């Protein structure tokens, strides 16, 4: 069995806050968030939600590292990442 590639994604809440997550199927995961059933507790009641960024990163371990790095970024840098003006590739580098 071939494992699916992992992706990192960002969701914008109605109030403008950003949620970062990882998934192998971003569309399915976003739909879960949007329905509120199996989505993250943080996103409940904060809709409408908008998927604003997603990138394939490969292995789950790398996706977890990239997710952690994005979560530590200031919001302005996350917005630059969404606009494509901040280098995503630097998040993939080994420490």
N, C-alpha and C positions, 0 to 999 in steps of 0.2 A: 504494500500500500504506500502510495506517495503522499507525504504530508503536505497540507496546504500551506502556502506562504502566509506569514503574519503581516498585518498592516497596523499602522498607528493612525489614529484619526482624532479630529477635534470637532466638537459640537458646540454651537453657540446657543445659549439660552435666551429667552425673551428679554431678560434684563441685561444682556450683553456679556455675561460671564461665559467662560470657556471651560469645557470639560474635555479631558484627554483620556483616551482609552486605546486598547489593542483588541484585534479580532482577526480571525481568518476569513470571515465573511462580513464585511463592514455594512453592507446594505441590510442584511438580516439583523445584525446587532443594533443598528440605528433604529430599525423598525421596532425592536424590543424596547429600546429607550423611549421611543415616541409613544408606544402604547402604555408604557409605565408598568407593565406586568413583570417582566424579567429584567428591566433596565436598572441602572444604577440609582440608588436611593437619592443621591444628590440631584438628579435630574427631575425627580417627581414633582409635579406642580410648577415647573419652570418653563413650560412650553408657551408658544410653539418653539420647537427645536429645529435647528438647521445644521446639517452636516456641512462644514465649511472647509475641511481639509482631510485628505487621506493619502497615505503613501505606503507602498509595499516595502517592508524591511527584510523579510526572509524568515530567519529562525526566531522562535519564541523568545529565547534568551536575549537576542539583540532587540527585539520589539519591546521587551520589558525595560531594557536600559534606555532606549530612545524615549519611551513613555516617561520614565523618571526624569530624564533630562529636560523634556518639554515642560513637565509639571513644575520644575524649579525655575523656569524662565519667567522674567517679568512679562506682564500682559503685552506691553509694547512689542517685545520680541516675538511673542506668539502671533500677534497681528501681522508682523513683517513676514513670518513664516507662511501665514495664510495667503498674503499678497504675493508671495514668491520672491520677496526682496531680501530674505535672510537665508543663508546657505543651509539647506537641510542636510547635505552631505557631511557637514561637520558633526552632526549628531550621531552619525554612524561609526565614527572613529573609535578605535580601541583606546581604553585608558591606560 
